[in-house]
Amino acid sequence: MSLHVHKYGGTSVGTAEKIQNVAKKLVDEKNTTGNDLVVVVSAMSGETNRMTELAKQMQATPSAKQMDVLLSTGEQVTISLLCMALEERGQKAVSYTGSQVKIITDDSHGKARIEDIYTDKLQADLAAGNIVVVAGFQGVTESGAITTLGRGGSDTTAVALAAALKADECRIYTDVDGVYTTDPRVEPKARRLNKITFEEMLEMASLGSKILQIRSVEFAGKYNVPLRVLSTFIDGDGTLITYEDDEMEKALISGIAFNRDEAKVTLAGVPDMPGVASAILKPIADANIEIDMIVQNVAEDQSTDFTFTVHRNDYEKTMQILQNICTQLGAKKVAGDDKIVKVSIVGVGMRSHAGIASQMFSALAGEGINIRMISTSEIKISVVVDERYLELAVRTLHESFGLSKE
């Protein structure tokens, strides 16, 4: 008998009928295998957006702390409905919110990080034959304040619980049947991967792939939690996320990720002297704004243009902060652009093959796509391009690196 942690996203539990289908799937597995099951669920699809719109009718900029209280209620609806459906099928079940489990987090409202998980109650319920249903996406601080883990946080909840409970496998059920070479909605020729490394999946998640939240992959890799992405609606083996082994596909590039939620800001004419980068970036970090790509160019007059990217939702706030920094540092001007996207190629094969970057740049140039920024690591290359070129860039690179269906 094994312990499996399942996670079902908003589209998988989006209606009463879908929740009934999930309940049937769980009862069938329990009866067939005898496995212990912990189930993590998201809010029903559309609920988070609906509550966010309600909040904006109350406050122009809703309180982060109160938003956590509000948004955490979405998962509470789902756990109760799923337990009802399980009980109707004769299966014992118990539901928990994040605070009831005691998923302890820091106090970064809206972006909280898990610090500890108490598992005693869950283990006792499993021993009593219950299916345990836990609200994803949420936790609680040591002082008792409700927190949320950010969009996609239910994935992190599931993997963290799997690690804490030493589960045999964590299965992420969603509306796609695995991890693809890129988004099939952009490139219909994309194909499903049987396996992908934690390292590659971490890059894909950080670069814009919406399949898994980055922190869930970090957890899985750190604690070696076998992680599988499957479809709630289509039978199949999905994609196994694992450590690199001899059976892994030997492709140079495993996938192409992209992120539409990018914005670029530039502080131009900054005096080139020690401490400037810190003076620019520290106020941004203090505002809890995450910075992605950074480029610094030094001119002949010993001034520098300092450019970096942020999430598009943080664009206006970042521009306001830079206006103050511009005055303090005696820079020439602040400029920004929130009509850009990031496109990235990812693959462990880059480690042992030269010429990947030149192939990427040549393919984009052949379609007249201008590169605005470039960032590299050992297994990925990212470029920033104008928003209007996103789909063309993805399809061009997918074809250039031979990722299409055979």
C-alpha positions as a Python dict, from the first residue, in 0.01 Angstrom:
ca = {
    (1, 'M'): (0, 0, 0),
    (2, 'S'): (130, 343, -100),
    (3, 'L'): (61, 702, -4),
    (4, 'H'): (-30, 925, -296),
    (5, 'V'): (-95, 1299, -288),
    (6, 'H'): (-330, 1420, -561),
    (7, 'K'): (-383, 1781, -661),
    (8, 'Y'): (-680, 1900, -866),
    (9, 'G'): (-679, 2247, -1017),
    (10, 'G'): (-966, 2488, -1069),
    (11, 'T'): (-1070, 2349, -1408),
    (12, 'S'): (-1080, 1996, -1261),
    (13, 'V'): (-1325, 2103, -988),
    (14, 'G'): (-1496, 2384, -1178),
    (15, 'T'): (-1851, 2247, -1152),
    (16, 'A'): (-2051, 2016, -927),
    (17, 'E'): (-2037, 1750, -1198),
    (18, 'K'): (-1658, 1774, -1220),
    (19, 'I'): (-1625, 1745, -841),
    (20, 'Q'): (-1842, 1432, -860),
    (21, 'N'): (-1608, 1293, -1126),
    (22, 'V'): (-1304, 1359, -906),
    (23, 'A'): (-1477, 1185, -615),
    (24, 'K'): (-1548, 882, -833),
    (25, 'K'): (-1185, 868, -949),
    (26, 'L'): (-1062, 880, -588),
    (27, 'V'): (-1302, 615, -461),
    (28, 'D'): (-1212, 387, -753),
    (29, 'E'): (-839, 422, -673),
    (30, 'K'): (-898, 368, -301),
    (31, 'N'): (-1103, 53, -363),
    (32, 'T'): (-871, -83, -632),
    (33, 'T'): (-529, -17, -478),
    (34, 'G'): (-598, 47, -111),
    (35, 'N'): (-364, 346, -134),
    (36, 'D'): (-376, 617, 131),
    (37, 'L'): (-487, 937, -39),
    (38, 'V'): (-434, 1302, 45),
    (39, 'V'): (-612, 1535, -196),
    (40, 'V'): (-527, 1902, -244),
    (41, 'V'): (-780, 2116, -431),
    (42, 'S'): (-794, 2464, -577),
    (43, 'A'): (-1091, 2698, -582),
    (44, 'M'): (-1347, 2631, -853),
    (45, 'S'): (-1241, 2793, -1180),
    (46, 'G'): (-1328, 3161, -1198),
    (47, 'E'): (-1376, 3205, -823),
    (48, 'T'): (-1045, 3379, -756),
    (49, 'N'): (-1108, 3629, -1036),
    (50, 'R'): (-1463, 3688, -915),
    (51, 'M'): (-1350, 3763, -560),
    (52, 'T'): (-1068, 3986, -683),
    (53, 'E'): (-1319, 4197, -875),
    (54, 'L'): (-1537, 4224, -564),
    (55, 'A'): (-1238, 4343, -363),
    (56, 'K'): (-1162, 4614, -618),
    (57, 'Q'): (-1514, 4746, -568),
    (58, 'M'): (-1426, 4802, -202),
    (59, 'Q'): (-1072, 4939, -234),
    (60, 'A'): (-880, 5074, -532),
    (61, 'T'): (-575, 4887, -401),
    (62, 'P'): (-711, 4609, -180),
    (63, 'S'): (-527, 4528, 143),
    (64, 'A'): (-295, 4230, 88),
    (65, 'K'): (-382, 4088, 429),
    (66, 'Q'): (-757, 4110, 369),
    (67, 'M'): (-716, 3970, 18),
    (68, 'D'): (-565, 3657, 173),
    (69, 'V'): (-864, 3622, 404),
    (70, 'L'): (-1099, 3666, 108),
    (71, 'L'): (-925, 3445, -148),
    (72, 'S'): (-868, 3157, 93),
    (73, 'T'): (-1245, 3101, 108),
    (74, 'G'): (-1251, 2968, -249),
    (75, 'E'): (-1069, 2647, -157),
    (76, 'Q'): (-1284, 2605, 154),
    (77, 'V'): (-1589, 2571, -71),
    (78, 'T'): (-1417, 2301, -278),
    (79, 'I'): (-1294, 2086, 11),
    (80, 'S'): (-1640, 2073, 167),
    (81, 'L'): (-1813, 1983, -160),
    (82, 'L'): (-1558, 1713, -243),
    (83, 'C'): (-1594, 1555, 103),
    (84, 'M'): (-1972, 1551, 59),
    (85, 'A'): (-1931, 1375, -276),
    (86, 'L'): (-1693, 1120, -124),
    (87, 'E'): (-1921, 1051, 170),
    (88, 'E'): (-2215, 1005, -68),
    (89, 'R'): (-2014, 721, -224),
    (90, 'G'): (-1960, 556, 113),
    (91, 'Q'): (-1602, 677, 154),
    (92, 'K'): (-1489, 831, 482),
    (93, 'A'): (-1336, 1173, 426),
    (94, 'V'): (-1218, 1469, 629),
    (95, 'S'): (-1146, 1824, 514),
    (96, 'Y'): (-888, 2076, 633),
    (97, 'T'): (-810, 2436, 553),
    (98, 'G'): (-445, 2535, 549),
    (99, 'S'): (-472, 2686, 895),
    (100, 'Q'): (-641, 2373, 1035),
    (101, 'V'): (-356, 2155, 910),
    (102, 'K'): (-113, 2416, 1035),
    (103, 'I'): (73, 2482, 715),
    (104, 'I'): (297, 2744, 871),
    (105, 'T'): (417, 3025, 643),
    (106, 'D'): (598, 3356, 668),
    (107, 'D'): (389, 3675, 668),
    (108, 'S'): (440, 3781, 304),
    (109, 'H'): (71, 3818, 221),
    (110, 'G'): (-11, 3709, -132),
    (111, 'K'): (333, 3550, -179),
    (112, 'A'): (382, 3353, 144),
    (113, 'R'): (642, 3076, 172),
    (114, 'I'): (587, 2754, 361),
    (115, 'E'): (811, 2713, 666),
    (116, 'D'): (667, 2403, 835),
    (117, 'I'): (379, 2156, 815),
    (118, 'Y'): (222, 1966, 1104),
    (119, 'T'): (125, 1618, 986),
    (120, 'D'): (5, 1442, 1306),
    (121, 'K'): (-367, 1495, 1238),
    (122, 'L'): (-336, 1396, 875),
    (123, 'Q'): (-154, 1074, 956),
    (124, 'A'): (-414, 983, 1218),
    (125, 'D'): (-694, 1040, 967),
    (126, 'L'): (-517, 828, 704),
    (127, 'A'): (-468, 549, 957),
    (128, 'A'): (-845, 559, 1025),
    (129, 'G'): (-917, 500, 654),
    (130, 'N'): (-1014, 855, 558),
    (131, 'I'): (-936, 1030, 235),
    (132, 'V'): (-788, 1358, 356),
    (133, 'V'): (-891, 1668, 156),
    (134, 'V'): (-680, 1980, 206),
    (135, 'A'): (-736, 2334, 79),
    (136, 'G'): (-448, 2432, -144),
    (137, 'F'): (-293, 2775, -193),
    (138, 'Q'): (-309, 2878, 173),
    (139, 'G'): (-145, 2864, 512),
    (140, 'V'): (-122, 3048, 840),
    (141, 'T'): (147, 3245, 1021),
    (142, 'E'): (269, 3155, 1369),
    (143, 'S'): (53, 3441, 1498),
    (144, 'G'): (-259, 3299, 1328),
    (145, 'A'): (-295, 3526, 1023),
    (146, 'I'): (-428, 3358, 708),
    (147, 'T'): (-187, 3370, 414),
    (148, 'T'): (-190, 3264, 50),
    (149, 'L'): (98, 3127, -156),
    (150, 'G'): (34, 3314, -481),
    (151, 'R'): (-131, 3203, -803),
    (152, 'G'): (-78, 2832, -860),
    (153, 'G'): (1, 2784, -493),
    (154, 'S'): (-205, 2465, -471),
    (155, 'D'): (76, 2287, -657),
    (156, 'T'): (316, 2397, -385),
    (157, 'T'): (78, 2281, -113),
    (158, 'A'): (53, 1937, -273),
    (159, 'V'): (427, 1886, -317),
    (160, 'A'): (504, 2022, 30),
    (161, 'L'): (252, 1784, 185),
    (162, 'A'): (397, 1496, -19),
    (163, 'A'): (744, 1581, 113),
    (164, 'A'): (626, 1619, 473),
    (165, 'L'): (430, 1292, 462),
    (166, 'K'): (703, 1111, 265),
    (167, 'A'): (450, 1018, -2),
    (168, 'D'): (536, 766, -272),
    (169, 'E'): (413, 996, -548),
    (170, 'C'): (260, 1339, -598),
    (171, 'R'): (19, 1361, -890),
    (172, 'I'): (-80, 1697, -1031),
    (173, 'Y'): (-411, 1662, -1218),
    (174, 'T'): (-496, 1945, -1452),
    (175, 'D'): (-666, 2016, -1785),
    (176, 'V'): (-365, 1903, -1991),
    (177, 'D'): (-228, 1549, -2011),
    (178, 'G'): (133, 1632, -1934),
    (179, 'V'): (420, 1868, -2005),
    (180, 'Y'): (452, 1966, -2371),
    (181, 'T'): (742, 2101, -2572),
    (182, 'T'): (549, 2430, -2570),
    (183, 'D'): (191, 2548, -2530),
    (184, 'P'): (-16, 2356, -2790),
    (185, 'R'): (-251, 2654, -2813),
    (186, 'V'): (36, 2853, -2964),
    (187, 'E'): (204, 2569, -3155),
    (188, 'P'): (-38, 2287, -3248),
    (189, 'K'): (260, 2065, -3341),
    (190, 'A'): (381, 2058, -2979),
    (191, 'R'): (425, 1707, -2836),
    (192, 'R'): (396, 1563, -2487),
    (193, 'L'): (717, 1465, -2308),
    (194, 'N'): (726, 1130, -2126),
    (195, 'K'): (993, 1258, -1888),
    (196, 'I'): (1160, 1588, -1805),
    (197, 'T'): (1424, 1666, -1542),
    (198, 'F'): (1352, 1868, -1229),
    (199, 'E'): (1613, 2115, -1355),
    (200, 'E'): (1442, 2163, -1692),
    (201, 'M'): (1096, 2183, -1535),
    (202, 'L'): (1225, 2441, -1288),
    (203, 'E'): (1347, 2656, -1575),
    (204, 'M'): (1022, 2605, -1770),
    (205, 'A'): (814, 2706, -1467),
    (206, 'S'): (1029, 3011, -1391),
    (207, 'L'): (1018, 3121, -1754),
    (208, 'G'): (642, 3127, -1790),
    (209, 'S'): (515, 2771, -1831),
    (210, 'K'): (181, 2759, -1648),
    (211, 'I'): (179, 2382, -1593),
    (212, 'L'): (340, 2397, -1247),
    (213, 'Q'): (426, 2672, -1004),
    (214, 'I'): (802, 2715, -966),
    (215, 'R'): (803, 2660, -590),
    (216, 'S'): (630, 2324, -629),
    (217, 'V'): (911, 2208, -858),
    (218, 'E'): (1172, 2341, -614),
    (219, 'F'): (1011, 2142, -333),
    (220, 'A'): (991, 1828, -545),
    (221, 'G'): (1354, 1851, -649),
    (222, 'K'): (1483, 1936, -302),
    (223, 'Y'): (1302, 1649, -130),
    (224, 'N'): (1310, 1410, -428),
    (225, 'V'): (932, 1380, -448),
    (226, 'P'): (830, 1180, -759),
    (227, 'L'): (610, 1427, -945),
    (228, 'R'): (372, 1342, -1227),
    (229, 'V'): (152, 1574, -1433),
    (230, 'L'): (-168, 1413, -1567),
    (231, 'S'): (-507, 1507, -1705),
    (232, 'T'): (-821, 1483, -1495),
    (233, 'F'): (-1022, 1416, -1810),
    (234, 'I'): (-797, 1196, -2029),
    (235, 'D'): (-646, 864, -1921),
    (236, 'G'): (-271, 833, -1967),
    (237, 'D'): (68, 824, -1796),
    (238, 'G'): (125, 1198, -1820),
    (239, 'T'): (477, 1336, -1775),
    (240, 'L'): (714, 1220, -1501),
    (241, 'I'): (939, 1489, -1354),
    (242, 'T'): (1252, 1326, -1219),
    (243, 'Y'): (1628, 1345, -1189),
    (244, 'E'): (1831, 1311, -1507),
    (245, 'D'): (1909, 950, -1597),
    (246, 'D'): (2035, 744, -1888),
    (247, 'E'): (1682, 691, -2017),
    (248, 'M'): (1607, 1060, -2059),
    (249, 'E'): (1550, 1182, -2413),
    (250, 'K'): (1873, 1312, -2561),
    (251, 'A'): (1725, 1618, -2729),
    (252, 'L'): (1930, 1937, -2732),
    (253, 'I'): (1621, 2138, -2638),
    (254, 'S'): (1335, 1993, -2434),
    (255, 'G'): (1093, 2281, -2456),
    (256, 'I'): (1011, 2643, -2529),
    (257, 'A'): (860, 2859, -2256),
    (258, 'F'): (719, 3207, -2282),
    (259, 'N'): (584, 3473, -2050),
    (260, 'R'): (335, 3737, -2158),
    (261, 'D'): (340, 3912, -1817),
    (262, 'E'): (664, 4103, -1868),
    (263, 'A'): (748, 4471, -1852),
    (264, 'K'): (1082, 4644, -1910),
    (265, 'V'): (1207, 4955, -1728),
    (266, 'T'): (1522, 5159, -1786),
    (267, 'L'): (1700, 5418, -1574),
    (268, 'A'): (1908, 5606, -1831),
    (269, 'G'): (2220, 5819, -1775),
    (270, 'V'): (2305, 5688, -1428),
    (271, 'P'): (2653, 5784, -1297),
    (272, 'D'): (2877, 5477, -1332),
    (273, 'M'): (3015, 5431, -982),
    (274, 'P'): (3025, 5161, -712),
    (275, 'G'): (2694, 5102, -533),
    (276, 'V'): (2467, 5226, -812),
    (277, 'A'): (2313, 4885, -883),
    (278, 'S'): (2232, 4841, -515),
    (279, 'A'): (2086, 5191, -490),
    (280, 'I'): (1853, 5110, -780),
    (281, 'L'): (1750, 4756, -690),
    (282, 'K'): (1719, 4775, -311),
    (283, 'P'): (1407, 5001, -312),
    (284, 'I'): (1253, 4767, -571),
    (285, 'A'): (1322, 4464, -351),
    (286, 'D'): (1194, 4648, -42),
    (287, 'A'): (863, 4693, -227),
    (288, 'N'): (846, 4311, -267),
    (289, 'I'): (883, 4340, -645),
    (290, 'E'): (1066, 4052, -812),
    (291, 'I'): (1327, 4140, -1075),
    (292, 'D'): (1404, 3909, -1364),
    (293, 'M'): (1649, 3999, -1640),
    (294, 'I'): (1907, 4275, -1588),
    (295, 'V'): (2121, 4451, -1849),
    (296, 'Q'): (2370, 4732, -1780),
    (297, 'N'): (2541, 4929, -2058),
    (298, 'V'): (2825, 5175, -1987),
    (299, 'A'): (2859, 5471, -2227),
    (300, 'E'): (3175, 5661, -2320),
    (301, 'D'): (3080, 5949, -2088),
    (302, 'Q'): (3099, 5704, -1793),
    (303, 'S'): (2724, 5699, -1744),
    (304, 'T'): (2523, 5378, -1760),
    (305, 'D'): (2179, 5270, -1873),
    (306, 'F'): (2036, 5021, -1624),
    (307, 'T'): (1753, 4804, -1763),
    (308, 'F'): (1558, 4524, -1596),
    (309, 'T'): (1228, 4340, -1627),
    (310, 'V'): (948, 4295, -1374),
    (311, 'H'): (605, 4137, -1376),
    (312, 'R'): (360, 4349, -1573),
    (313, 'N'): (138, 4389, -1265),
    (314, 'D'): (431, 4561, -1089),
    (315, 'Y'): (510, 4794, -1380),
    (316, 'E'): (338, 5113, -1258),
    (317, 'K'): (469, 5071, -904),
    (318, 'T'): (822, 5015, -1034),
    (319, 'M'): (806, 5324, -1253),
    (320, 'Q'): (700, 5535, -953),
    (321, 'I'): (991, 5406, -745),
    (322, 'L'): (1238, 5472, -1029),
    (323, 'Q'): (1119, 5832, -1062),
    (324, 'N'): (1234, 5893, -704),
    (325, 'I'): (1563, 5708, -761),
    (326, 'C'): (1623, 5908, -1081),
    (327, 'T'): (1621, 6233, -885),
    (328, 'Q'): (1838, 6097, -606),
    (329, 'L'): (2107, 5959, -837),
    (330, 'G'): (2100, 6244, -1087),
    (331, 'A'): (2005, 6013, -1373),
    (332, 'K'): (1878, 6154, -1704),
    (333, 'K'): (1539, 5983, -1736),
    (334, 'V'): (1317, 5683, -1667),
    (335, 'A'): (1167, 5486, -1956),
    (336, 'G'): (949, 5179, -1966),
    (337, 'D'): (766, 4937, -2194),
    (338, 'D'): (490, 4698, -2087),
    (339, 'K'): (435, 4558, -2438),
    (340, 'I'): (713, 4299, -2434),
    (341, 'V'): (731, 3922, -2381),
    (342, 'K'): (1001, 3674, -2290),
    (343, 'V'): (1065, 3362, -2500),
    (344, 'S'): (1305, 3094, -2377),
    (345, 'I'): (1454, 2765, -2495),
    (346, 'V'): (1534, 2505, -2228),
    (347, 'G'): (1734, 2183, -2238),
    (348, 'V'): (2004, 1996, -2047),
    (349, 'G'): (2153, 1916, -2389),
    (350, 'M'): (2292, 2270, -2402),
    (351, 'R'): (2564, 2166, -2159),
    (352, 'S'): (2743, 1954, -2416),
    (353, 'H'): (2659, 2127, -2745),
    (354, 'A'): (2788, 2456, -2887),
    (355, 'G'): (2604, 2679, -3129),
    (356, 'I'): (2261, 2670, -2963),
    (357, 'A'): (2252, 3048, -2908),
    (358, 'S'): (2355, 3129, -3265),
    (359, 'Q'): (2090, 2889, -3400),
    (360, 'M'): (1826, 3060, -3186),
    (361, 'F'): (1927, 3411, -3287),
    (362, 'S'): (1953, 3320, -3656),
    (363, 'A'): (1606, 3163, -3655),
    (364, 'L'): (1453, 3477, -3502),
    (365, 'A'): (1645, 3709, -3735),
    (366, 'G'): (1518, 3509, -4031),
    (367, 'E'): (1164, 3614, -3935),
    (368, 'G'): (1259, 3978, -3876),
    (369, 'I'): (1219, 3951, -3498),
    (370, 'N'): (1440, 4200, -3312),
    (371, 'I'): (1587, 4089, -2977),
    (372, 'R'): (1564, 4353, -2704),
    (373, 'M'): (1737, 4169, -2416),
    (374, 'I'): (1921, 3838, -2370),
    (375, 'S'): (1975, 3623, -2062),
    (376, 'T'): (2146, 3283, -2037),
    (377, 'S'): (2215, 3005, -1790),
    (378, 'E'): (2366, 2659, -1824),
    (379, 'I'): (2047, 2506, -1966),
    (380, 'K'): (1841, 2798, -2099),
    (381, 'I'): (1853, 3104, -2321),
    (382, 'S'): (1589, 3376, -2285),
    (383, 'V'): (1518, 3671, -2510),
    (384, 'V'): (1285, 3968, -2476),
    (385, 'V'): (1096, 4063, -2793),
    (386, 'D'): (804, 4287, -2881),
    (387, 'E'): (470, 4142, -2772),
    (388, 'R'): (336, 4121, -3128),
    (389, 'Y'): (606, 3865, -3220),
    (390, 'L'): (532, 3613, -2942),
    (391, 'E'): (352, 3340, -3135),
    (392, 'L'): (574, 3373, -3441),
    (393, 'A'): (886, 3346, -3225),
    (394, 'V'): (759, 3033, -3045),
    (395, 'R'): (659, 2856, -3367),
    (396, 'T'): (984, 2951, -3539),
    (397, 'L'): (1202, 2817, -3257),
    (398, 'H'): (990, 2505, -3216),
    (399, 'E'): (1049, 2423, -3582),
    (400, 'S'): (1416, 2524, -3580),
    (401, 'F'): (1502, 2287, -3296),
    (402, 'G'): (1300, 1994, -3430),
    (403, 'L'): (1048, 1977, -3148),
    (404, 'S'): (740, 1914, -3362),
    (405, 'K'): (543, 1591, -3360),
    (406, 'E'): (700, 1314, -3564),
}
